Structures are given as C-alpha cells and as structure tokens.
C-alpha cells in the first residue's frame, strides 16, 4: 500500500483568539490529513509485492514466491482471529494476489522454457518445490472453496512425492525422516544467498544457481492438502507423506 504524502500547514499558535473562520476550515482539513498520514505510516512498513515481469534464475523465483507465501500466511493468521474467518486471504487482497500469481506463473514458465533443458536433478527438484508452493498460494488467495481445486491438490501430492522420494534416494539413507532433517539443516546456510539474488538487474543475462535458498519446501503445501482437500484418497495420500517424511 503506498502512502500519499500531503503538505499541510501548522496551526498559528501566536494568534490569541485562533485563526479566522476560513483558516479554521483549512486547518480542520489539514489536521484530518495529518491523522490519515499517521494511521497509514505503520502499514507502509510492509514491503510491496516484487515485480515479476521476468524471472532470471531460480533464486529470484524462490525469493519472490516466498514473499507472496509469507504475505498470505500473515493474512491468514490475521483472519484466523475473526469468528467469521474462512482461512483465505481477505477479499480486498484476493484479486491483487491472484493477478500477481498469474504474472509469476507466466514469468516462471517463460524462464523454464529456456533454462529447463540444461538443469540438473537438484534444480528440477527445486522447480517442483516452487510449483507446489505456487499452487498452494493460488488456493489460499482464492475465494473459491476447496472443492474447486481437486486437480491442484492432486498435483501438489504428485510434485511433493517426487521431490521427497528423490531427496531420500539422493541422501542414500534408509530413513527418509533422517534425510529430510539433513536437508532442513542446510537451510540456514543456504538462506544467506536469498538476499543477493532477490533483485536481479534488468538487462543481465539469465543465470542458473547451483545452490538455491530453501525457504520454501513441499511440507506446507502437503499440509494444505491434508487439511483442505475434500477428496478422501488425495487427503489420505497427503497424510501418508507427512507421516513418512515429516514425523
């Protein structure tokens, strides 16, 4: 939300009986504007949604989608305190976030059309993580009920299953739970790369990152399926994934 900075005059305290009537009218307007400015200032602390007209690398894709996911989480947590909450984004932000997610998907698709042929296994896994989270964000940002997203819920399960299976096999460990914990231990070290790639300058050649920050994972999208999906078989599969890989 942008804040309109408005010039306003200060009261003339040297006048013993106050300003003339015409000045009092202007003063009331100015004071009203100053109150609006004070009330709007705290909201300006929230960063605006990043520009996603073009995606240059997986780190940028990850950072921008993480920003959206965090915004949706804050909105959902805020709505949870209301008795009439539906658990989705507020109506005032639904349309804005829907459009942003559409732009992100288009930019990510354009990026993949050029970069995917030369990606390694870890980068392909990251693409699946991002797509699962994009689907989850789309569901959370929508005013439609869960019955409208059965295909998306199924896609999240397929993507998460592929990611976790490949992750466990790559670790070469018998216990998928241990393999997942090892992956989570790497998040702190990878997170430091998040900021340096968030603002890719226009005009630079696209580049691929060998090490991608891990702020997003498939766990939250799978939890969304387990708690929202109305299809029993899909929900059962989500609970199986959570039980096997995250407990």
C-alpha angles and dihedrals in degrees: 000000000000120000120226108224108213128192113229134174124244122239116268100240093178092071108096096208101031129259124308119276094263091052092047090057092052090044092055090052091048093050090049090052091049091053090051089051093051092048093048097047097080090052091056089067090077111091116242121246109278122248112260102176087125134014118210104180145357093264091058091046090050096046095048094047090046088055090054092045092052091049091052091048091053091047092049093047090050092049091049090071090062117086090219094051119137094192093245132107116287115270091246092061101034097085093044094050092043091056092045091051090050090053091047092051092050093048091046092049090051090049093049093050088066104029105038098076091064099039123119127225095269092051092049089051089052090052089055091050090052093047092050090051092046089055090048091050091049091053093047093047093051127092091212120104124252092261088073094060106054091122091050092049090052091048091052091053092049093048094045093047092052093047096048094044092051091045092052093047092048091054089053091218128138092221115066089193091060091046091054092049089053089053091051091051089061093057095083093054093044094046091071088070092059100084099045092059100040096089107044108181118239114252096035118122114258114260135189123228120224091200117043124193114252106215089125125056135166094254097087095046089051090049088052089055092047093052103035111028115102094199109098097207093049092046090049091053090050091054090048091054092049092048094048102041107023108038 
